[in-house]
């Protein structure tokens, strides 16, 4: 089956699922809002398959993500807003516009200049004066912080090297510890808007700045750290179980001992 025929079959299946006469009751109940969480979830599953180098899984996850695009396009077509062809046409036109070094006569020195040109062309085409406009507030917090800082850096608002972020990180840590020692200045522990909440946010934001200055993508770094924690915790727990101990009854010193052993086994 050709690529065009495969896409056409998928569009026909989606249309059938949304057909009021004989379609799927669940699919018929959905709208943009109810489908959006699935779209985000599928994007994360694509990311997970890539990180695990599960290529068969990636094929399936990409299909699930493509389904989300087709689903949204079908809902839009029914509402008379746009259809799948409009989506494809729009992204195709955008790619041509934003790659003048490929589809035009612009010369670039390398990937860094390509990124700069992309950002400039995007701002011009969107008529955007505010460099922070258009950044989705619903992004995961680390990604949002990184995106804001990258956009600000395009305007020249960035540390020249990692020394600035290091100093800022230490400053914010000292301020957070001072607030914690004071008991959060009277606010409820962990309350949004409390002083500890404020200072911790500043600390994390400074950590993002240090990550970017060091060439590290903070979202991916934290996810890798979380995976390491999961693996080592599971291994430490298994070591305790293998010795006939109940993990729930372990003291912290015992846990740390098993953790050190698990770390050596990693």
Buried (B, 14 or more C-beta within 10 A) or exposed (E): EEEEEEBEEBBEEBBEBBEEEEBEEEBEEBEEEEBEEBBEEBBEBBBBBBEEEEEEBBEEBBEBBEBBBBBBBBBBBEEEEBBBEEBEEEEEEEEEBBBBBEEEEEEBEEEEEBEEBBBEBBBEEEEEEEBEEEBEEEBBEBBBBBBBBBBBBBEEEBBEEBEBBBEBBEEBBEBBEEBBEEEBEEBEEEEEEBBBBBBBBBBBBBBBBBBBBEEEBBBBBBBEEEEEEEBBBEBBBEBBEEEEBEBEEBEEEBBEBBBEBBEEEE
